[in-house]
Amino acid sequence: MKADLDYDVFIDDSPLNAIKFLKNNKNVFLYTQPWNQHIKNKNIKRISKLSVVEKLQ
């Protein structure tokens, strides 16, 4: 399962994966898409393009 991988940060557009990442205490960047607009969580950082993540490093 993707959420079990030994990474500190995940970037994904799947709402199901985002929830699993949070349950595993991982940092989540949710790539904004029409199918994930219903996900609301203060621990999920939404992005609209990957260059935003690069600037945060």
C-alpha positions as CSV (number, residue, x, y, z in Angstrom):
1,M,0.0,0.0,0.0
2,K,1.3,3.4,-0.9
3,A,0.7,4.9,2.5
4,D,3.0,2.3,4.1
5,L,6.0,3.5,2.1
6,D,8.8,5.0,4.1
7,Y,8.4,8.6,2.8
8,D,7.9,11.7,4.9
9,V,5.9,13.6,2.3
10,F,3.3,12.5,-0.2
11,I,1.8,14.3,-3.2
12,D,-1.3,12.8,-4.6
13,D,-4.7,13.6,-6.0
14,S,-6.6,10.7,-4.5
15,P,-8.8,11.6,-1.5
16,L,-8.6,8.0,-0.3
17,N,-4.8,8.1,-0.3
18,A,-4.7,11.5,1.4
19,I,-6.8,10.1,4.3
20,K,-4.5,7.0,4.5
21,F,-1.4,9.2,4.5
22,L,-2.8,11.2,7.4
23,K,-3.6,8.1,9.4
24,N,0.1,7.1,9.0
25,N,1.2,10.5,10.3
26,K,2.6,11.6,6.9
27,N,2.7,15.0,5.4
28,V,0.2,15.4,2.5
29,F,0.0,17.7,-0.4
30,L,-3.3,17.1,-2.2
31,Y,-3.2,18.1,-5.9
32,T,-6.5,19.9,-6.4
33,Q,-8.9,18.1,-8.7
34,P,-12.7,18.1,-9.2
35,W,-13.0,14.7,-7.5
36,N,-11.2,15.7,-4.2
37,Q,-12.9,19.0,-3.5
38,H,-15.0,17.5,-0.7
39,I,-11.9,16.7,1.4
40,K,-11.5,19.2,4.2
41,N,-8.7,18.7,6.7
42,K,-6.4,21.3,8.3
43,N,-3.4,18.9,7.9
44,I,-3.7,18.5,4.1
45,K,-2.0,21.2,2.1
46,R,-3.7,21.8,-1.2
47,I,-1.7,22.6,-4.3
48,S,-2.7,23.4,-7.9
49,K,0.7,22.9,-9.4
50,L,3.9,21.1,-8.4
51,S,6.1,24.2,-8.5
52,V,4.3,25.3,-5.3
53,V,5.9,22.4,-3.5
54,E,9.3,23.2,-4.8
55,K,9.1,26.7,-3.4
56,L,8.2,25.3,0.1
57,Q,11.5,23.4,0.4
